[in-house]
């Protein structure tokens, strides 16, 4: 009997081997020029296309993918959502060697799963420039069904490096651009007054918050398979079509809606789920969903529309041929409702207050107060009373508030059991933390480079409890593993590799530790990841990675991403003088220089240079050391005293200074310092107060009885018209250049 079983086993293994095949792709990465908006811009193409070629495999194949790097810089490719050997994962300096300029690299790994996945560069900001593509794995016994792959992306004409730099400077040019499409995006004081929301605006800034937004970046266009819209006319009435939807964007969430009726969601992140019919769903950055739709009729093209979460614009796939059947337009967000929501949620110390609500699994959407299709449009009269009760958590359940069925994670159920082995479980608690003012994103208030690797042991289970204590959604992605999303499905909890977690939400995920090596866990919003929101899981007793012969040196390269310094420069060219500032800063440190030069010799000049470190989760505290040099001609015998009764030395000062800055309510910066001459100075300052969409007010007063008031009218991202009055330099007007 044993002999028969052995023979049958050998025959079966031979049949499997015969059925397997190597599937080879050669991908050539090149610089290219694109024109999506009427302006030519640099991008990356692979085999001459954006997005990268759609790769197809069958479960059981072996992937053999040759990457030919024809760029002048290094690159990489990460296989998002795939279970594969650690050294093939494609994170440069962590799992795989970077592909140097002019070199060719082979990725080779077995295909051990099926579903909808994608691949993209994991080097710098290359993904934003076009390096993303679909990776489709078919089941061996897949029943024939018509299907279509849709990969969504976002495009900005601004260089991604400039986008990233400006985010760190709290520059609101993106909001100004959005306001040109949708009113209220800036949430200026003028907007607040016109909307009857002045109290809301004051409350927002009293708690030291910037204006409400659901997206960090203004994008010029959104793309479906590399185009603003595409058409798939081959489908006919009655056809059931599987649409494989991939959010390959860098930082945009999309609302998915279809004009042909409900969509049956049948898979998420490559894993099957029990079909669930919905009217719409939001697809997080890097998520994938498979949906089945039925074409209702011939002679009509039905719209599958992806609208950015901020509702600025959309991109569409048309299914069928004929008269276009559009989805109903999404109305603009009610930003001041969202701002009031923020005011109600946040404490004075910057932490979110869950008000006793047990929020999880997207069931209670904190942004629902902003959705006119659920809460109704703002009435023309009595606007200030159209506000949902923040103390009643049930009001956030959008599926209870309207006839629109919106997908949430609690509705997902695996068709097969997903229980983990009955072994030891190690639990980690991660608090997602962030600071929009300086654009620092972290876990437990530490960036990737500031935190130790998290040691896990092969054979155990790992459970992660995530709490989002920031005001942004975060799509958290785990490399090389599927995790269970612990929901009401029990043994049938769905498997995913991306978890979208909303503000104030607490979610639990768990996975079996079955691999080896180092694996990245990070927010998949590209600019959040590059700013530090992530962790590295490292398996105990892992064998050396042949891709990285010097792992310590490689790790320093990886850590350099969130330690990067960003440069900002601003100079006011006015009729009475020249003044400006420069900052060179990273996550914690800042080198800053300020200067003022009067054209009249009586006005003199002054400069201050200091270096300091931001302290605390919200980084409101900033101790520094620096040098103060100034000169102003004074009349014979003229003296001035400061608020503390000390003789002012502004006629000739050259001294070291030691100080501390603190952000007060209303975003006022209090600066208290003492110099080596024993002189004290207290200064209060607030810049960029948004009076209107483009008009900015600045105010300053200090204990030397110096004061300043300024107005700027923003023309574009670099230039503003300006006017100011300075107690030393008088009145002047001109323009301000900002970099």
DRENVEXPA-234880 format. One record per residue (C-alpha): residue in three letters; x, y, z. Coordinates in steps of 0.05 Angstrom, whole numbers, plus 32768, in hexadecimal, padded with zeros to 4 digits. Layout:
<recs>
ALAXYZ
...
</recs>
This chain:
<recs>
UNK800080008000
UNK803780308013
UNK805A80207FD1
UNK801B80327FAA
UNK801380747FCF
UNK805C80847FC2
UNK805580767F77
UNK801680A07F73
UNK803980D87F98
UNK807480D67F67
UNK804580D87F2B
UNK801F81127F49
UNK805F81397F55
UNK8074812D7F0D
UNK803181457EF4
UNK803781847F1E
UNK807D81907F03
UNK806581867EBC
UNK802B81B77EC8
UNK805981ED7EE2
UNK807B821C7EB3
UNK80AB82567EB4
UNK808A82977E9E
UNK80BD82CA7E88
UNK80B683157E81
UNK80EB83487E6E
UNK80DD838E7E89
UNK810683C97E70
UNK810384077E9D
UNK811084497E7A
UNK810884937E84
UNK80D184B07E59
UNK80A884EF7E4E
UNK805C84F07E56
UNK802685237E4A
UNK7FE885147E73
UNK7FD3855D7E7F
UNK7FEE85857E44
UNK8033858B7E63
UNK806D855D7E55
UNK8089853D7E94
UNK80BD85097EA6
UNK80A584C37EB7
UNK80BB847A7EB7
UNK80A484477E85
UNK80AC83FC7E83
UNK80AE83DD7E3E
UNK809784217E25
UNK805684247E4C
UNK803684437E8A
UNK801D841D7EB0
UNK805083E47EAD
UNK803B83A77E85
UNK8004837B7EA1
UNK8025833A7EB7
UNK7FFD82F87EB7
UNK800D82B67ED8
UNK7FE982777EED
UNK7FED825B7F33
UNK8027822A7F34
UNK8052824F7F00
UNK809782687F0E
UNK80A082B27F00
UNK80E182C57EDD
UNK80E283117ED6
UNK812083357EBC
UNK8124837F7ECE
UNK815083A77E9F
UNK815F83EA7EC0
UNK816E841D7E89
UNK816884587EB8
UNK81A284827ED1
UNK818D84717F19
UNK818084327F40
UNK813B84137F43
UNK811483D87F60
UNK80D483B07F57
UNK80A883977F90
UNK807583617F84
UNK803B837B7FAD
UNK801383467FD2
UNK803C830A7FBA
UNK805382D27FE6
UNK809B82C77FD0
UNK80E282BC7FEA
UNK80FA82F78013
UNK8133830B7FE5
UNK810283117FAB
UNK80D483427FCD
UNK80F4837F7FAD
UNK80FD83B27FE4
UNK814383CF7FD6
UNK817483CB8010
UNK814283A1803A
UNK813383628013
UNK8152836B7FCE
UNK818E838E7FB1
UNK817C83CD7F8A
UNK818283C87F3F
UNK81BA83F77F2C
UNK81B884237EEF
UNK81C683FC7EB0
UNK81C083B87ED2
UNK8191837D7ECA
UNK817283577F04
UNK814D83157F05
UNK8111830A7F32
UNK80FF82C07F34
UNK80CB82A27F63
UNK8093826E7F64
UNK804B82857F5C
UNK802882667F99
UNK7FE7828D7F99
UNK7FB282AB7F6B
UNK7F8F82ED7F67
UNK7F9783377F55
UNK7FD983577F69
UNK8008838C7F4E
UNK805183A07F4B
UNK807483E37F53
UNK80B784047F61
UNK80CB84087FAA
UNK8103843A7F9C
UNK80F884827FB2
UNK80BC84A27F90
UNK80C1847C7F4E
UNK807C845D7F57
UNK805D84A27F4F
UNK808184AA7F0D
UNK8060846E7EEB
UNK8080842F7F07
UNK804384057F18
UNK802183CB7EF5
UNK7FEF83927EFD
UNK8004834C7F12
UNK7FCC83197F05
UNK7FCF82D17F1C
UNK7F9982A27F01
UNK7F7F82647F24
UNK7F9082217F06
UNK7F47820D7F03
UNK7F2C82537EF6
UNK7EE682527ED8
UNK7EE3827B7E98
UNK7ECA82C27EA3
UNK7ED483017E7C
UNK7F0283307EA3
UNK7F2483737EA0
UNK7F5E838F7EC8
UNK7F5A83D87EDF
UNK7F9683F97F00
UNK7F89843E7F1D
UNK7FBF84737F28
UNK7FC984BC7F37
UNK7FF484ED7F10
UNK801385307F24
UNK8038855F7EF5
UNK806385737F31
UNK80A2854A7F3B
UNK809485177F72
UNK80D2852F7F97
UNK80B485757F99
UNK807185597FB1
UNK809485367FEA
UNK80BE85727FFC
UNK808285A27FFD
UNK805A85728028
UNK80908577805D
UNK808B85C3805B
UNK803F85C38069
UNK803685E68026
UNK7FEC85EC8015
UNK7FF385F57FCA
UNK7FCF85B27FC0
UNK7F9385CD7FE6
UNK7F93860D7FBD
UNK7F9485E47F7D
UNK7F5C85B97F96
UNK7F3485F77FA8
UNK7F36860B7F5F
UNK7F0E85CC7F51
UNK7EE685C67F91
UNK7ED585FF7FC0
UNK7EE985F98009
UNK7F2885CF8000
UNK7F5286058022
UNK7F1F86138059
UNK7F36865B8061
UNK7F18868C8092
UNK7EF286AB8058
UNK7ED586678046
UNK7EC3865C8090
UNK7E9F869F8096
UNK7E7886948055
UNK7E64864E806D
UNK7E51866480B2
UNK7E8A863B80CE
UNK7EB8866E80EE
UNK7EB2864C8132
UNK7EC5860A8112
UNK7F03862980F1
UNK7F18864A8132
UNK7F0F86088157
UNK7F3985E58124
UNK7F748613812B
UNK7F6B86188177
UNK7F7C85CE8178
UNK7FB985DC814D
UNK7F9F85B8810F
UNK7FA785C980C6
UNK7F6B85CA8098
UNK7F43858A808B
UNK7F56855F8050
UNK7F508516803C
UNK7F8A8516800A
UNK7FCF85338010
UNK7FDE85417FC7
UNK7FBD85657F8D
UNK7FBE85397F4F
UNK7FB685547F09
UNK7F9485167EF0
UNK7F8284CF7F02
UNK7F8D84957ED3
UNK7F6C84537EC1
UNK7FA184257EA2
UNK7FCA84637E93
UNK7F92848D7E74
UNK7F5E84BE7E90
UNK7F28848F7E77
UNK7F25844E7E51
UNK7EF084247E2F
UNK7EE583D97E2D
UNK7EAF83D37DF8
UNK7EB183877DED
UNK7E7F83767E24
UNK7E3683677E14
UNK7DF483667E39
UNK7DF2832F7E6D
UNK7E3D83267E70
UNK7E5B831C7EB5
UNK7E9E833E7EB8
UNK7ED383387EED
UNK7EF6837B7EF6
UNK7F3983767F19
UNK7F4383BB7F39
UNK7F8783D17F52
UNK7F9584137F75
UNK7FDB84207F5C
UNK7FDA84697F71
UNK800E84897F9D
UNK7FDF84AA7FCE
UNK7F9784AB7FB4
UNK7F5B84857FCF
UNK7F24847A7F9B
UNK7ED984727FA2
UNK7EC4843B7F71
UNK7E7E84407F54
UNK7E5C84207F17
UNK7E21843A7EF0
UNK7E0783F47EDF
UNK7DEE83E27F24
UNK7E0E83BE7F5F
UNK7E53839F7F5E
UNK7E62835B7F7D
UNK7EA4835E7FA3
UNK7EC483197F9D
UNK7F0C83247FB1
UNK7F3983557FD6
UNK7F8583597FD3
UNK7F8583187FAA
UNK7F5E82EE7FDC
UNK7F1782D67FCD
UNK7EDD82EF7FF8
UNK7E9582D97FFA
UNK7E7483067FC6
UNK7E5483447FE3
UNK7E2A83757FBA
UNK7E3983BF7FC3
UNK7E2984017FA2
UNK7E6E841D7FAF
UNK7EAF84127FD4
UNK7EEE84397FE2
UNK7F2E84197FCB
UNK7F6A842C7FF4
UNK7FAE843B7FD8
UNK7FCE83F77FC3
UNK7F8E83CE7FCF
UNK7F7083A17F99
UNK7F28838B7F92
UNK7F08835B7F61
UNK7EC0836B7F50
UNK7E8E83497F23
UNK7E5C83747EFC
UNK7E2583607ECC
UNK7E1E83897E8D
UNK7DD583A07E8E
UNK7DC983AF7E44
UNK7DE783B87E00
UNK7DF183FB7DDD
UNK7E07841A7E1F
UNK7E4C84267E3D
UNK7E4884227E89
UNK7E78844B7EB3
UNK7EA5842C7EE9
UNK7EBD846C7F09
UNK7EF784777F39
UNK7EF084B97F5D
UNK7F2784D37F8A
UNK7F1384D57FD4
UNK7F1985217FD3
UNK7EE985217F97
UNK7F15854E7F6E
UNK7F1085247F2F
UNK7F0784DD7F16
UNK7F1B84AA7EE2
UNK7EEE84787EC0
UNK7EEA84347E9E
UNK7EAF842C7E6E
UNK7E9383E67E67
UNK7E6C83D97E28
UNK7E6284037DEA
UNK7E2E84387DDA
UNK7E0D84717DFF
UNK7E3484817E3F
UNK7E0F84737E80
UNK7E32849E7EB5
UNK7E3284957EFF
UNK7E1384CD7F27
UNK7E4785027F39
UNK7E6285047F80
UNK7E5485477FA0
UNK7E8E856F7FBF
UNK7EA2855C8005
UNK7E888586803F
UNK7ECC859B8059
UNK7EB485C38094
UNK7E8A858880AC
UNK7ECB856080A9
UNK7EF0859880CF
UNK7EBB85978105
UNK7EC2854B8109
UNK7F0D85558113
UNK7F0185898149
UNK7ED38559816E
UNK7F03851F8169
UNK7F45853E817C
UNK7F5F855281C1
UNK7F8B858D81D0
UNK7FC8855F81D5
UNK7FBF8548818D
UNK7FA38503819D
UNK7F6184EB8181
UNK7F2884E081B2
UNK7EFE84A4819F
UNK7EC484BD81CB
UNK7EB6847681E1
UNK7EA9845D819A
UNK7EC584198186
UNK7ED88427813F
UNK7EF483F08112
UNK7EF183D180CD
UNK7EDA841080A9
UNK7E93840680C4
UNK7E91844C80E0
UNK7EAC847C80AB
UNK7EC284BB80CE
UNK7EBF84E0808C
UNK7E7584D18082
UNK7E648516809E
UNK7E848532805F
UNK7E5B8508802D
UNK7E1F852F8011
UNK7E0384F07FF1
UNK7DF884D48037
UNK7DEE85108065
UNK7DCE853E8032
UNK7DE7857F8014
UNK7DF185BC8040
UNK7DB285E68042
UNK7DB7862E802C
UNK7D9E8646806F
UNK7DB3863280B5
UNK7DF18610809C
UNK7E14861080DE
UNK7DE185E080FC
UNK7DE985AB80C7
UNK7E19858280F1
UNK7E1685398104
UNK7E1A8528814E
UNK7E6185118159
UNK7E4F84EF819B
UNK7E2284BC8178
UNK7E50848A8156
UNK7E1684678132
UNK7E0E84A38105
UNK7E4F849280E2
UNK7E36844F80C6
UNK7E298466807F
UNK7E038425806D
UNK7DD0843680A4
UNK7DC9847D808D
UNK7DB884738044
UNK7DA48441800E
UNK7DEB84427FF3
UNK7E0E84018005
UNK7E5784118013
UNK7E8983D8801C
UNK7EAE83D3805E
UNK7EDE839E8079
UNK7EAA838180A8
UNK7E83836A806A
UNK7EBD83408050
UNK7EBD82F5805E
UNK7EED82C08044
UNK7ECD82848021
UNK7EFD82568046
UNK7F168253808D
UNK7F528280809B
UNK7F60826D80E3
UNK7FA9826F80F8
UNK7FCF82358117
UNK7FC582298161
UNK800982438177
UNK8024827C81A0
UNK800C82C1818B
UNK803683008194
UNK800F83418197
UNK802783868182
UNK800383C8818A
UNK801083FD8156
UNK7FF88444815C
UNK7FF884688119
UNK801184AE8126
UNK801B84EB80FA
UNK8028853580F7
UNK800A855A80BB
UNK802D859C80CD
UNK8071857D80BF
UNK805A853F8099
UNK8079850C80C7
UNK805884C780C6
UNK8069849180F8
UNK805484558121
UNK8056845E816D
UNK807684A2815E
UNK80B38482813E
UNK80C5847F80F4
UNK80E3844180D4
UNK8129845B80DF
UNK811C846C8128
UNK80FE8428813B
UNK811F83E48145
UNK810C83AA8119
UNK80D483808137
UNK80ED83398144
UNK80BC83018135
UNK80C582B68138
UNK80B482858102
UNK807B82588116
UNK8057828A8143
UNK801B82B58134
UNK802083018132
UNK7FE6832D8145
UNK7FE883798139
UNK7FB783A98159
UNK7FB783EA8132
UNK7F9B842C814B
UNK7F9A8467811C
UNK7FA884A58146
UNK7FB184D28109
UNK7F8084F980DE
UNK7F8F84D3809E
UNK7F7D848E8085
UNK7FB8845E807E
UNK7FBB84218051
UNK7FEB83F48078
UNK800C83BE804D
UNK803283818064
UNK806583638034
UNK806A83198028
UNK802E83038052
UNK7FE383018053
UNK7FC283168094
UNK7F7D830880B0
UNK7F52834680BB
UNK7F31833480FD
UNK7EE8834580F3
UNK7EA483268101
UNK7EB182EB80D2
UNK7ED682C28106
UNK7EF8828680E6
UNK7EE882A480A2
UNK7F0A82E780AD
UNK7F238303806A
UNK7F6B83008055
UNK7F8C8340803C
UNK7FD183608037
UNK7FB983A9803B
UNK7F8F83C68074
UNK7F6F840A806B
UNK7F68842880B1
UNK7F40846880BC
UNK7F4B849E80F0
UNK7F3884888137
UNK7F328440811F
UNK7F4E84038143
UNK7F5783C48119
UNK7F7883818126
UNK7F9E835780F3
UNK7FC4831580FD
UNK7FF082E780D5
UNK801782A780DB
UNK806282B380DC
UNK8077828280A6
UNK80B082A68081
UNK80F682BE8090
UNK811E82FE8086
UNK81088347808C
UNK80C3835E8075
UNK80A983A5806E
UNK806783BC808E
UNK80558403807A
UNK802284358065
UNK801A8431801A
UNK800D847B800F
UNK805084877FEE
UNK805F84C98011
UNK804C84AC8055
UNK807A8470804B
UNK80B4849C8036
UNK80A784C88074
UNK80AF848D80A3
UNK806D846880B0
UNK8083842080B2
UNK80A583E880D7
UNK80D383AE80C5
UNK80C0836780DC
UNK80FE833B80E1
UNK80FC82F080EA
UNK812982D38120
UNK816482A98107
UNK815982BA80BE
UNK819082A4808E
UNK81BB82DB806F
UNK819C82FD8033
UNK81CB82F37FF7
UNK81AF83327FD7
UNK81CA835D8010
UNK821183488024
UNK821783848053
UNK81D383898075
UNK81E883C080A6
UNK81FE83EE806D
UNK81BF83DD8045
UNK819283EE8080
UNK81B184338085
UNK819D843E803D
UNK8155842A804D
UNK81538457808A
UNK816A84928060
UNK812484998042
UNK810284B58080
UNK814184D98097
UNK814385028057
UNK814D854D8060
UNK811F857D803A
UNK813185C48026
UNK810286008027
UNK811186478012
UNK80E686868014
UNK80FA86CD8003
UNK80D2870D8002
UNK80EB87417FD0
UNK80CA87827FE7
UNK80D287CC7FDB
UNK80EE87D88020
UNK811C879C8028
UNK812887538021
UNK8115871D8053
UNK811086D28052
UNK811D86908072
UNK813D864D8061
UNK813086098082
UNK815385C78079
UNK812E859380A2
UNK811E854A80AA
UNK80F1852280D8
UNK810E853F8119
UNK814385738109
UNK814185B880EA
UNK817685E980D4
UNK8156862D80CA
UNK816F867180B5
UNK814886B380B2
UNK815F86F68098
UNK8147873D808E
UNK816B87738067
UNK815387BB8064
UNK816487E48027
UNK816888238051
UNK81A78822807C
UNK817E883880B9
UNK815987F680B4
UNK819787CB80BA
UNK8197878080B4
UNK818E874280DE
UNK819686F780D8
UNK818886BD8105
UNK81A0867680FA
UNK818F863C8127
UNK818B85F08129
UNK815A85C98154
UNK81348589815E
UNK80E9857F815F
UNK80D0855A819C
UNK808F853481AB
UNK805D850F8180
UNK803E854E8166
UNK808285718162
UNK806785B18181
UNK80A685B981AB
UNK80E785D0818A
UNK812585E181B3
UNK815E8600818B
UNK81A28621818E
UNK81B88656815E
UNK81DB8698814D
UNK81BB86DD814A
UNK81DE87158124
UNK81BD87598117
UNK81CD87A2810D
UNK81A087E0810A
UNK81BA8827810B
UNK81A0884E8147
UNK81A288988159
UNK81D888B1818A
UNK81C188A081D0
UNK8184887981B8
UNK8175883A81DF
UNK813C880981E0
UNK812787D98215
UNK81038798820C
UNK80C7877D8231
UNK80F487628268
UNK811587A68274
UNK815687938253
UNK817B87C38224
UNK816F87AC81DD
UNK81AF879D81B6
UNK8191879D8170
UNK81C287D5815D
UNK81FA87A18160
UNK81EC875A8174
UNK8216871B8169
UNK820486E5819A
UNK81F5869C81A2
UNK81AE868D81B7
UNK8189865481D7
UNK813F864E81CF
UNK8100862681CB
UNK80C4862B819D
UNK807F861081AD
UNK8041860D8182
UNK8007862D81A7
UNK7FBD86278197
UNK7FAA864C8157
UNK7FED8633813A
UNK8013866D8159
UNK805D86608163
UNK8077867981A6
UNK80C3868281A6
UNK80E8868F81E7
UNK8134869781E7
UNK817086B1820C
UNK81B286C581ED
UNK81F986C58207
UNK81F287108217
UNK81BB86FE8248
UNK8184871D821D
UNK814086FD821D
UNK810D86FD81E5
UNK80C686E281E0
UNK80A686E1819B
UNK806186CD8182
UNK805886BF8138
UNK802586A28109
UNK802F869C80BE
UNK800286888085
UNK7FBE869680A5
UNK7F8E8685806C
UNK7F6086C18065
UNK7F4786A88021
UNK7F5A86717FF1
UNK7F9986977FDC
UNK7FA086D1800E
UNK7FCE86C48049
UNK7FDA86EE8088
UNK801886ED80B4
UNK8022870D80F8
UNK805D87148128
UNK806A8738816A
UNK80A48731819B
UNK80BE874B81DD
UNK80EF877A81B9
UNK80B0879F81A4
UNK80BA878A815C
UNK807C87798134
UNK806A876580ED
UNK802B875B80C4
UNK802B873E807E
UNK7FFC872A8046
UNK800B86FA800D
UNK7FE086E97FD1
UNK7FF486A57FB6
UNK7FFC86A67F6A
UNK801986607F61
UNK8044862E7F86
UNK8081865B7F82
UNK806B86A47F80
UNK803E86D17FAA
UNK802F871B7FAA
UNK804187377FEE
UNK803C8774801A
UNK8053877D8062
UNK805F87B08099
UNK809B87A680C6
UNK80AA87D18104
UNK80F387D880EF
UNK80ED87D880A3
UNK80AA87FB8099
UNK807A87EB8061
UNK808D87C58023
UNK806F879F7FE9
UNK8088876F7FB5
UNK808787247FAA
UNK809B86E57FCF
UNK80BF86AB7FB0
UNK80B486677FD2
UNK80DA86277FC4
</recs>
